[in-house]
């Protein structure tokens, strides 16, 4: 299991996590429909307007777009933080077990 390296921002970290999730989904066999939920309204907005923006995560969004084209159906939606509690617990555990730069 690989750790999550330190990121320049929470937005980059969340985008990296979604990209890795899509990659894992493709490796394990694409289900009929994939739903990506995020409590980051900024990330969801950047995804919806990915053709028009040049944010710090543009490259990650481009990689995600390539993967999404290989899936039958993908929906990316905004959810409240209270609904996304499991994701935050996973992120907290991953960040606490990640190797720290020396």
Residue pairs with C-beta under 8 A, 6 or more apart in sequence:
3 94
3 97
3 98
3 99
4 13
4 16
4 17
4 91
4 94
4 95
4 98
5 98
6 98
6 100
6 101
7 13
7 16
8 56
9 56
10 40
11 40
11 42
11 43
11 55
11 56
11 57
12 56
12 57
12 60
13 91
14 38
14 40
14 43
15 43
15 57
15 60
15 61
15 64
16 60
17 87
17 91
18 36
18 38
18 43
18 64
19 60
19 63
19 64
19 67
21 36
22 34
22 36
22 64
22 67
22 68
22 71
23 67
25 31
25 34
25 67
25 71
26 67
26 70
26 71
30 70
30 71
30 72
31 72
32 72
32 73
33 72
33 73
33 74
33 75
34 71
34 73
34 74
34 75
35 74
35 75
35 76
35 77
36 74
36 75
36 76
36 77
37 77
37 78
37 79
37 83
37 84
37 87
38 44
38 76
38 77
38 78
38 79
38 84
39 78
39 79
39 80
39 81
39 83
39 84
39 87
40 78
41 78
43 57
44 76
44 77
44 78
46 53
46 55
46 57
46 61
47 61
47 64
47 76
48 76
50 58
50 61
50 62
50 65
55 61
68 74
81 88
